[in-house]
Amino acid sequence: MPRLVGIDLGGTSIRAAVATGPTTYADRVVRCLTPAADGPAAVISACAAAARDAAGGTPDGIAIGIPGPLDPVRGVVFAAPHLPGFESLPAREMLSEAAGCPVAIHNDSNLAGYAEWAAGMGRGSRTFVFVIIGTGIGGAVIIDGTLLVGAAGTAAEVGHVPSSSDGPVCGQGHPGCLEGVASGTGIARCAAAALGRGERSRLQGVAPLTASVIAEAARGGDPLAQRVYADAARALGRSFGALINILGPDAIALGGGVGSQADLLEAPIRAAMAEIAFETPLRNCRLGQAKLGSDAGLVGAVAWAVRSFGHQASREAAEAV
């Protein structure tokens, strides 16, 4: 089998593994710290070294998931949070030159969603929506096996659909985005704002105030924490209802740290979806937890490497015999 490598690039760590099948990879996963402070060239060099280590030589192809908006067709990263200098960066060209093989780049949330469609909660779906809810909110849409990228490569930014006209700002500074109220950061900010207004809560004085801490308080019966999560779930559900009307998906999967809080989110999300979605497409859409967890990014990168270069590498290997 050709040596195809998937790389999951994050702000703090790099993971690389060689594909053993369409959605599987070898037991040996190469891990290293991301030298983000040393600039893009150092990060690209570390990714190339990890890929060569995983492959045991020069790979036949690499697919890499990179956080932030990018154009997978041109191979350019527009901006990447937590990766200083990744601005209008020709990442595909740089990594291809450093690793000595063809490279495909994609947004990390898109590849995680592709993994969930191919091997997780969305398996068998014709139209699948993946929403990853953590520090921010990302997403992916797969239609008939095709990952939706849009004209500029930035489609499926679910976190930046409008939730209200005057809500909290998102990570991009835009008021009213879904991310401002329903991401981990947004949930923490909304709780902090309520505490600042003098609302009584067991969260008073808690530091750091995180979405997971607020979730535990909600489970313990704290009214402020319960309301903040209910507001987040309603915003998510109404957004999902709109997506159901537009796309008619078979399934919507929730991933990420906040997305894993199913006991607090799923029932109010379902109720809010019904406020917006038409009855028939709503009835035909499954909502549930993503199944691959933190492994989705690497599975997606490996799967994309096989999809992008598998046939090409196999043909070249056969011609060389």
Buried (B, 14 or more C-beta within 10 A) or exposed (E): EBBBBBBBBBBEEBBBBBBBEEBEBBEEBBEBEBBBEEEBEBBBBBBBBBBBBBBEEEBBBBBBBBBBBBBBEEBBBBBBEEBBBBEEBBBBBBBBEBBEBBBBBBBBBBBBBBBBBBBBBBEEBBBBBBBBBBBBBBBBBBBEEEBBBEEEBBBBBBBBBBBBEEBBBBBBEEBBBBBBBBBBBBBBBBBBEBBEEEBEBBBEEBEEBBBBBBBBBBBEEBEBBBBBBBBBBBBBBBBBBBBBEEBBBBBBBBBBBBBBBEEBBBEBBBEBBBEBBEEEBBEEBEBEBBBBEEBBBBBBBBBBBBBBBBEBBBEEEEEEE
